[in-house]
Amino acid sequence: MNCMKIKSKYLEEIEIESDQIIFFPEGLPAFEEERQFVIIPFAADSPFFYLQSVRKEQLCFILADVFTFFPHYEIEINNRELRRLKIREGGKGSLNVFALLTIPEIFAETTANLLAPLIINFDQQVGIQYIPQLSRYHTKHPLFEDSILSPAQGVR
């Protein structure tokens, strides 16, 4: 493993290991040229994370573990996307699902993009932002809503 230092918009300079770098084969929408990111938890056992570009200090997103806030969230990933995530058809793998957050001045009004989650295969260090053809979700689900999504709102 190689250590390297990168600069972060929120964390100043941080040291990372090469095995922490997640490769996004197609980048992220609007940031297609950026393909290497690290995911850094806010704290141990925190549901919040930084998604920091390895190359661009100012490119850093805030993520949340989807299932912490939306336990009934469902998404079906097609075989093409599973291959991109290095999961073989019919194979098993450990995928993590994150939502990009929009954080306004009032933190309680934070929203999560459930339409286009980030799906990460940490075992293979690869990730995608997945936008399904059909979805009942949208880009601005309140993160701290009293009524959490019901199973009937899931995607199949």
mmCIF file of the C-alpha atoms, coordinates in Angstrom:
data_MODEL
# 
_entry.id   MODEL 
# 
loop_
_atom_site.group_PDB 
_atom_site.id 
_atom_site.type_symbol 
_atom_site.label_atom_id 
_atom_site.label_alt_id 
_atom_site.label_comp_id 
_atom_site.label_asym_id 
_atom_site.label_entity_id 
_atom_site.label_seq_id 
_atom_site.pdbx_PDB_ins_code 
_atom_site.Cartn_x 
_atom_site.Cartn_y 
_atom_site.Cartn_z 
_atom_site.occupancy 
_atom_site.B_iso_or_equiv 
_atom_site.pdbx_formal_charge 
_atom_site.auth_seq_id 
_atom_site.auth_comp_id 
_atom_site.auth_asym_id 
_atom_site.auth_atom_id 
_atom_site.pdbx_PDB_model_num 
ATOM 1   C CA . MET A 1 1   ? 0.000   0.000   0.000   1.00 0.00 ? 1   MET A CA 1 
ATOM 2   C CA . ASN A 1 2   ? 1.153   3.461   -0.840  1.00 0.00 ? 2   ASN A CA 1 
ATOM 3   C CA . CYS A 1 3   ? 0.474   6.474   1.334   1.00 0.00 ? 3   CYS A CA 1 
ATOM 4   C CA . MET A 1 4   ? -0.229  9.796   -0.255  1.00 0.00 ? 4   MET A CA 1 
ATOM 5   C CA . LYS A 1 5   ? -1.350  13.203  0.912   1.00 0.00 ? 5   LYS A CA 1 
ATOM 6   C CA . ILE A 1 6   ? -4.255  15.008  -0.701  1.00 0.00 ? 6   ILE A CA 1 
ATOM 7   C CA . LYS A 1 7   ? -5.858  18.342  0.009   1.00 0.00 ? 7   LYS A CA 1 
ATOM 8   C CA . SER A 1 8   ? -9.525  18.444  0.922   1.00 0.00 ? 8   SER A CA 1 
ATOM 9   C CA . LYS A 1 9   ? -12.055 21.254  0.782   1.00 0.00 ? 9   LYS A CA 1 
ATOM 10  C CA . TYR A 1 10  ? -13.298 20.445  4.295   1.00 0.00 ? 10  TYR A CA 1 
ATOM 11  C CA . LEU A 1 11  ? -10.498 18.434  5.905   1.00 0.00 ? 11  LEU A CA 1 
ATOM 12  C CA . GLU A 1 12  ? -7.408  20.387  4.788   1.00 0.00 ? 12  GLU A CA 1 
ATOM 13  C CA . GLU A 1 13  ? -4.541  17.987  4.039   1.00 0.00 ? 13  GLU A CA 1 
ATOM 14  C CA . ILE A 1 14  ? -5.190  14.317  4.730   1.00 0.00 ? 14  ILE A CA 1 
ATOM 15  C CA . GLU A 1 15  ? -3.159  11.174  4.317   1.00 0.00 ? 15  GLU A CA 1 
ATOM 16  C CA . ILE A 1 16  ? -4.777  8.279   2.486   1.00 0.00 ? 16  ILE A CA 1 
ATOM 17  C CA . GLU A 1 17  ? -3.760  4.782   1.477   1.00 0.00 ? 17  GLU A CA 1 
ATOM 18  C CA . SER A 1 18  ? -3.975  3.751   -2.174  1.00 0.00 ? 18  SER A CA 1 
ATOM 19  C CA . ASP A 1 19  ? -6.485  1.036   -1.232  1.00 0.00 ? 19  ASP A CA 1 
ATOM 20  C CA . GLN A 1 20  ? -8.904  3.759   -0.058  1.00 0.00 ? 20  GLN A CA 1 
ATOM 21  C CA . ILE A 1 21  ? -9.267  5.200   -3.563  1.00 0.00 ? 21  ILE A CA 1 
ATOM 22  C CA . ILE A 1 22  ? -12.556 4.381   -5.257  1.00 0.00 ? 22  ILE A CA 1 
ATOM 23  C CA . PHE A 1 23  ? -12.466 4.390   -9.049  1.00 0.00 ? 23  PHE A CA 1 
ATOM 24  C CA . PHE A 1 24  ? -15.545 5.676   -10.891 1.00 0.00 ? 24  PHE A CA 1 
ATOM 25  C CA . PRO A 1 25  ? -15.130 4.380   -14.482 1.00 0.00 ? 25  PRO A CA 1 
ATOM 26  C CA . GLU A 1 26  ? -17.306 7.139   -15.942 1.00 0.00 ? 26  GLU A CA 1 
ATOM 27  C CA . GLY A 1 27  ? -16.758 9.758   -13.263 1.00 0.00 ? 27  GLY A CA 1 
ATOM 28  C CA . LEU A 1 28  ? -19.827 11.445  -11.825 1.00 0.00 ? 28  LEU A CA 1 
ATOM 29  C CA . PRO A 1 29  ? -22.408 13.370  -13.880 1.00 0.00 ? 29  PRO A CA 1 
ATOM 30  C CA . ALA A 1 30  ? -21.006 16.855  -14.554 1.00 0.00 ? 30  ALA A CA 1 
ATOM 31  C CA . PHE A 1 31  ? -17.594 15.672  -13.275 1.00 0.00 ? 31  PHE A CA 1 
ATOM 32  C CA . GLU A 1 32  ? -16.835 12.916  -15.783 1.00 0.00 ? 32  GLU A CA 1 
ATOM 33  C CA . GLU A 1 33  ? -13.113 13.751  -15.824 1.00 0.00 ? 33  GLU A CA 1 
ATOM 34  C CA . GLU A 1 34  ? -12.817 13.066  -12.088 1.00 0.00 ? 34  GLU A CA 1 
ATOM 35  C CA . ARG A 1 35  ? -12.626 9.324   -11.535 1.00 0.00 ? 35  ARG A CA 1 
ATOM 36  C CA . GLN A 1 36  ? -10.757 8.857   -8.272  1.00 0.00 ? 36  GLN A CA 1 
ATOM 37  C CA . PHE A 1 37  ? -12.350 9.661   -4.928  1.00 0.00 ? 37  PHE A CA 1 
ATOM 38  C CA . VAL A 1 38  ? -11.999 8.670   -1.303  1.00 0.00 ? 38  VAL A CA 1 
ATOM 39  C CA . ILE A 1 39  ? -14.887 8.188   1.090   1.00 0.00 ? 39  ILE A CA 1 
ATOM 40  C CA . ILE A 1 40  ? -14.116 9.424   4.574   1.00 0.00 ? 40  ILE A CA 1 
ATOM 41  C CA . PRO A 1 41  ? -16.543 9.048   7.501   1.00 0.00 ? 41  PRO A CA 1 
ATOM 42  C CA . PHE A 1 42  ? -17.316 12.138  9.574   1.00 0.00 ? 42  PHE A CA 1 
ATOM 43  C CA . ALA A 1 43  ? -16.582 10.007  12.665  1.00 0.00 ? 43  ALA A CA 1 
ATOM 44  C CA . ALA A 1 44  ? -16.563 6.342   13.665  1.00 0.00 ? 44  ALA A CA 1 
ATOM 45  C CA . ASP A 1 45  ? -20.035 4.832   13.174  1.00 0.00 ? 45  ASP A CA 1 
ATOM 46  C CA . SER A 1 46  ? -21.295 8.041   11.527  1.00 0.00 ? 46  SER A CA 1 
ATOM 47  C CA . PRO A 1 47  ? -23.901 7.739   8.757   1.00 0.00 ? 47  PRO A CA 1 
ATOM 48  C CA . PHE A 1 48  ? -22.319 10.810  7.088   1.00 0.00 ? 48  PHE A CA 1 
ATOM 49  C CA . PHE A 1 49  ? -19.302 10.772  4.789   1.00 0.00 ? 49  PHE A CA 1 
ATOM 50  C CA . TYR A 1 50  ? -17.145 13.030  2.640   1.00 0.00 ? 50  TYR A CA 1 
ATOM 51  C CA . LEU A 1 51  ? -16.658 12.026  -0.991  1.00 0.00 ? 51  LEU A CA 1 
ATOM 52  C CA . GLN A 1 52  ? -13.400 13.804  -1.778  1.00 0.00 ? 52  GLN A CA 1 
ATOM 53  C CA . SER A 1 53  ? -11.781 13.956  -5.204  1.00 0.00 ? 53  SER A CA 1 
ATOM 54  C CA . VAL A 1 54  ? -8.190  12.751  -5.101  1.00 0.00 ? 54  VAL A CA 1 
ATOM 55  C CA . ARG A 1 55  ? -7.081  15.365  -7.664  1.00 0.00 ? 55  ARG A CA 1 
ATOM 56  C CA . LYS A 1 56  ? -9.309  18.398  -7.051  1.00 0.00 ? 56  LYS A CA 1 
ATOM 57  C CA . GLU A 1 57  ? -9.280  19.834  -3.552  1.00 0.00 ? 57  GLU A CA 1 
ATOM 58  C CA . GLN A 1 58  ? -12.510 21.812  -4.025  1.00 0.00 ? 58  GLN A CA 1 
ATOM 59  C CA . LEU A 1 59  ? -14.496 18.823  -5.308  1.00 0.00 ? 59  LEU A CA 1 
ATOM 60  C CA . CYS A 1 60  ? -15.997 17.271  -2.203  1.00 0.00 ? 60  CYS A CA 1 
ATOM 61  C CA . PHE A 1 61  ? -19.538 16.045  -1.633  1.00 0.00 ? 61  PHE A CA 1 
ATOM 62  C CA . ILE A 1 62  ? -21.377 15.099  1.525   1.00 0.00 ? 62  ILE A CA 1 
ATOM 63  C CA . LEU A 1 63  ? -22.973 11.643  1.539   1.00 0.00 ? 63  LEU A CA 1 
ATOM 64  C CA . ALA A 1 64  ? -25.239 9.669   3.830   1.00 0.00 ? 64  ALA A CA 1 
ATOM 65  C CA . ASP A 1 65  ? -25.738 5.946   4.169   1.00 0.00 ? 65  ASP A CA 1 
ATOM 66  C CA . VAL A 1 66  ? -29.117 5.503   2.468   1.00 0.00 ? 66  VAL A CA 1 
ATOM 67  C CA . PHE A 1 67  ? -30.422 2.731   4.706   1.00 0.00 ? 67  PHE A CA 1 
ATOM 68  C CA . THR A 1 68  ? -29.769 4.643   7.926   1.00 0.00 ? 68  THR A CA 1 
ATOM 69  C CA . PHE A 1 69  ? -32.323 7.264   6.916   1.00 0.00 ? 69  PHE A CA 1 
ATOM 70  C CA . PHE A 1 70  ? -34.474 5.312   4.443   1.00 0.00 ? 70  PHE A CA 1 
ATOM 71  C CA . PRO A 1 71  ? -34.551 1.700   5.698   1.00 0.00 ? 71  PRO A CA 1 
ATOM 72  C CA . HIS A 1 72  ? -37.176 0.661   3.120   1.00 0.00 ? 72  HIS A CA 1 
ATOM 73  C CA . TYR A 1 73  ? -35.265 2.058   0.147   1.00 0.00 ? 73  TYR A CA 1 
ATOM 74  C CA . GLU A 1 74  ? -35.067 -0.397  -2.722  1.00 0.00 ? 74  GLU A CA 1 
ATOM 75  C CA . ILE A 1 75  ? -33.255 -0.295  -5.998  1.00 0.00 ? 75  ILE A CA 1 
ATOM 76  C CA . GLU A 1 76  ? -32.756 -2.908  -8.666  1.00 0.00 ? 76  GLU A CA 1 
ATOM 77  C CA . ILE A 1 77  ? -29.412 -2.733  -10.414 1.00 0.00 ? 77  ILE A CA 1 
ATOM 78  C CA . ASN A 1 78  ? -29.223 -4.123  -13.937 1.00 0.00 ? 78  ASN A CA 1 
ATOM 79  C CA . ASN A 1 79  ? -26.561 -6.600  -15.042 1.00 0.00 ? 79  ASN A CA 1 
ATOM 80  C CA . ARG A 1 80  ? -24.614 -4.008  -17.032 1.00 0.00 ? 80  ARG A CA 1 
ATOM 81  C CA . GLU A 1 81  ? -24.159 -1.888  -13.912 1.00 0.00 ? 81  GLU A CA 1 
ATOM 82  C CA . LEU A 1 82  ? -23.286 -4.937  -11.817 1.00 0.00 ? 82  LEU A CA 1 
ATOM 83  C CA . ARG A 1 83  ? -20.508 -5.729  -14.306 1.00 0.00 ? 83  ARG A CA 1 
ATOM 84  C CA . ARG A 1 84  ? -19.243 -2.142  -14.010 1.00 0.00 ? 84  ARG A CA 1 
ATOM 85  C CA . LEU A 1 85  ? -19.176 -2.701  -10.248 1.00 0.00 ? 85  LEU A CA 1 
ATOM 86  C CA . LYS A 1 86  ? -17.203 -5.932  -10.848 1.00 0.00 ? 86  LYS A CA 1 
ATOM 87  C CA . ILE A 1 87  ? -20.032 -8.134  -9.583  1.00 0.00 ? 87  ILE A CA 1 
ATOM 88  C CA . ARG A 1 88  ? -20.572 -11.122 -11.848 1.00 0.00 ? 88  ARG A CA 1 
ATOM 89  C CA . GLU A 1 89  ? -24.093 -11.981 -12.990 1.00 0.00 ? 89  GLU A CA 1 
ATOM 90  C CA . GLY A 1 90  ? -25.720 -14.114 -10.327 1.00 0.00 ? 90  GLY A CA 1 
ATOM 91  C CA . GLY A 1 91  ? -22.696 -13.493 -8.134  1.00 0.00 ? 91  GLY A CA 1 
ATOM 92  C CA . LYS A 1 92  ? -22.678 -12.072 -4.703  1.00 0.00 ? 92  LYS A CA 1 
ATOM 93  C CA . GLY A 1 93  ? -20.862 -9.029  -3.550  1.00 0.00 ? 93  GLY A CA 1 
ATOM 94  C CA . SER A 1 94  ? -20.957 -6.380  -0.923  1.00 0.00 ? 94  SER A CA 1 
ATOM 95  C CA . LEU A 1 95  ? -22.378 -3.142  -2.269  1.00 0.00 ? 95  LEU A CA 1 
ATOM 96  C CA . ASN A 1 96  ? -22.828 0.026   -0.246  1.00 0.00 ? 96  ASN A CA 1 
ATOM 97  C CA . VAL A 1 97  ? -25.431 2.621   -1.208  1.00 0.00 ? 97  VAL A CA 1 
ATOM 98  C CA . PHE A 1 98  ? -24.997 6.319   -0.479  1.00 0.00 ? 98  PHE A CA 1 
ATOM 99  C CA . ALA A 1 99  ? -27.118 9.380   -1.215  1.00 0.00 ? 99  ALA A CA 1 
ATOM 100 C CA . LEU A 1 100 ? -25.636 12.722  -2.179  1.00 0.00 ? 100 LEU A CA 1 
ATOM 101 C CA . LEU A 1 101 ? -26.905 15.374  0.205   1.00 0.00 ? 101 LEU A CA 1 
ATOM 102 C CA . THR A 1 102 ? -27.952 18.954  -0.368  1.00 0.00 ? 102 THR A CA 1 
ATOM 103 C CA . ILE A 1 103 ? -27.347 20.843  2.849   1.00 0.00 ? 103 ILE A CA 1 
ATOM 104 C CA . PRO A 1 104 ? -29.012 24.261  3.105   1.00 0.00 ? 104 PRO A CA 1 
ATOM 105 C CA . GLU A 1 105 ? -28.353 26.861  5.810   1.00 0.00 ? 105 GLU A CA 1 
ATOM 106 C CA . ILE A 1 106 ? -30.813 25.090  8.096   1.00 0.00 ? 106 ILE A CA 1 
ATOM 107 C CA . PHE A 1 107 ? -29.366 21.582  8.499   1.00 0.00 ? 107 PHE A CA 1 
ATOM 108 C CA . ALA A 1 108 ? -32.770 20.131  9.435   1.00 0.00 ? 108 ALA A CA 1 
ATOM 109 C CA . GLU A 1 109 ? -33.888 20.863  5.852   1.00 0.00 ? 109 GLU A CA 1 
ATOM 110 C CA . THR A 1 110 ? -31.166 18.669  4.307   1.00 0.00 ? 110 THR A CA 1 
ATOM 111 C CA . THR A 1 111 ? -32.318 16.554  1.366   1.00 0.00 ? 111 THR A CA 1 
ATOM 112 C CA . ALA A 1 112 ? -31.038 13.302  -0.106  1.00 0.00 ? 112 ALA A CA 1 
ATOM 113 C CA . ASN A 1 113 ? -30.824 12.408  -3.782  1.00 0.00 ? 113 ASN A CA 1 
ATOM 114 C CA . LEU A 1 114 ? -32.452 8.957   -3.876  1.00 0.00 ? 114 LEU A CA 1 
ATOM 115 C CA . LEU A 1 115 ? -32.977 9.058   -7.637  1.00 0.00 ? 115 LEU A CA 1 
ATOM 116 C CA . ALA A 1 116 ? -29.250 8.748   -8.367  1.00 0.00 ? 116 ALA A CA 1 
ATOM 117 C CA . PRO A 1 117 ? -27.481 6.949   -5.515  1.00 0.00 ? 117 PRO A CA 1 
ATOM 118 C CA . LEU A 1 118 ? -23.779 6.212   -5.386  1.00 0.00 ? 118 LEU A CA 1 
ATOM 119 C CA . ILE A 1 119 ? -23.185 2.474   -5.324  1.00 0.00 ? 119 ILE A CA 1 
ATOM 120 C CA . ILE A 1 120 ? -19.779 1.365   -4.121  1.00 0.00 ? 120 ILE A CA 1 
ATOM 121 C CA . ASN A 1 121 ? -18.087 -2.026  -4.185  1.00 0.00 ? 121 ASN A CA 1 
ATOM 122 C CA . PHE A 1 122 ? -15.393 -1.475  -1.561  1.00 0.00 ? 122 PHE A CA 1 
ATOM 123 C CA . ASP A 1 123 ? -13.937 -4.954  -2.157  1.00 0.00 ? 123 ASP A CA 1 
ATOM 124 C CA . GLN A 1 124 ? -13.039 -3.976  -5.737  1.00 0.00 ? 124 GLN A CA 1 
ATOM 125 C CA . GLN A 1 125 ? -12.569 -0.222  -5.085  1.00 0.00 ? 125 GLN A CA 1 
ATOM 126 C CA . VAL A 1 126 ? -15.077 0.733   -7.769  1.00 0.00 ? 126 VAL A CA 1 
ATOM 127 C CA . GLY A 1 127 ? -18.203 2.874   -7.757  1.00 0.00 ? 127 GLY A CA 1 
ATOM 128 C CA . ILE A 1 128 ? -20.912 4.342   -9.949  1.00 0.00 ? 128 ILE A CA 1 
ATOM 129 C CA . GLN A 1 129 ? -23.651 6.892   -9.674  1.00 0.00 ? 129 GLN A CA 1 
ATOM 130 C CA . TYR A 1 130 ? -26.656 4.874   -10.763 1.00 0.00 ? 130 TYR A CA 1 
ATOM 131 C CA . ILE A 1 131 ? -29.629 6.544   -12.404 1.00 0.00 ? 131 ILE A CA 1 
ATOM 132 C CA . PRO A 1 132 ? -32.317 3.935   -13.156 1.00 0.00 ? 132 PRO A CA 1 
ATOM 133 C CA . GLN A 1 133 ? -34.610 4.284   -16.181 1.00 0.00 ? 133 GLN A CA 1 
ATOM 134 C CA . LEU A 1 134 ? -37.708 4.141   -13.978 1.00 0.00 ? 134 LEU A CA 1 
ATOM 135 C CA . SER A 1 135 ? -37.850 5.282   -10.390 1.00 0.00 ? 135 SER A CA 1 
ATOM 136 C CA . ARG A 1 136 ? -40.365 6.500   -7.855  1.00 0.00 ? 136 ARG A CA 1 
ATOM 137 C CA . TYR A 1 137 ? -37.638 8.447   -6.122  1.00 0.00 ? 137 TYR A CA 1 
ATOM 138 C CA . HIS A 1 138 ? -36.498 11.991  -6.799  1.00 0.00 ? 138 HIS A CA 1 
ATOM 139 C CA . THR A 1 139 ? -33.512 14.171  -6.046  1.00 0.00 ? 139 THR A CA 1 
ATOM 140 C CA . LYS A 1 140 ? -34.809 15.953  -2.927  1.00 0.00 ? 140 LYS A CA 1 
ATOM 141 C CA . HIS A 1 141 ? -36.112 13.583  -0.243  1.00 0.00 ? 141 HIS A CA 1 
ATOM 142 C CA . PRO A 1 142 ? -36.091 15.250  3.202   1.00 0.00 ? 142 PRO A CA 1 
ATOM 143 C CA . LEU A 1 143 ? -33.453 13.503  5.292   1.00 0.00 ? 143 LEU A CA 1 
ATOM 144 C CA . PHE A 1 144 ? -35.099 14.210  8.634   1.00 0.00 ? 144 PHE A CA 1 
ATOM 145 C CA . GLU A 1 145 ? -38.719 13.592  7.728   1.00 0.00 ? 145 GLU A CA 1 
ATOM 146 C CA . ASP A 1 146 ? -41.058 12.119  10.360  1.00 0.00 ? 146 ASP A CA 1 
ATOM 147 C CA . SER A 1 147 ? -42.508 9.569   7.951   1.00 0.00 ? 147 SER A CA 1 
ATOM 148 C CA . ILE A 1 148 ? -39.800 7.388   6.432   1.00 0.00 ? 148 ILE A CA 1 
ATOM 149 C CA . LEU A 1 149 ? -40.455 5.836   3.011   1.00 0.00 ? 149 LEU A CA 1 
ATOM 150 C CA . SER A 1 150 ? -42.835 2.912   3.108   1.00 0.00 ? 150 SER A CA 1 
ATOM 151 C CA . PRO A 1 151 ? -41.974 -0.370  1.325   1.00 0.00 ? 151 PRO A CA 1 
ATOM 152 C CA . ALA A 1 152 ? -44.702 0.381   -1.248  1.00 0.00 ? 152 ALA A CA 1 
ATOM 153 C CA . GLN A 1 153 ? -42.567 3.275   -2.498  1.00 0.00 ? 153 GLN A CA 1 
ATOM 154 C CA . GLY A 1 154 ? -39.581 1.047   -3.296  1.00 0.00 ? 154 GLY A CA 1 
ATOM 155 C CA . VAL A 1 155 ? -38.297 0.319   -6.766  1.00 0.00 ? 155 VAL A CA 1 
ATOM 156 C CA . ARG A 1 156 ? -38.533 -3.193  -8.143  1.00 0.00 ? 156 ARG A CA 1 
# 
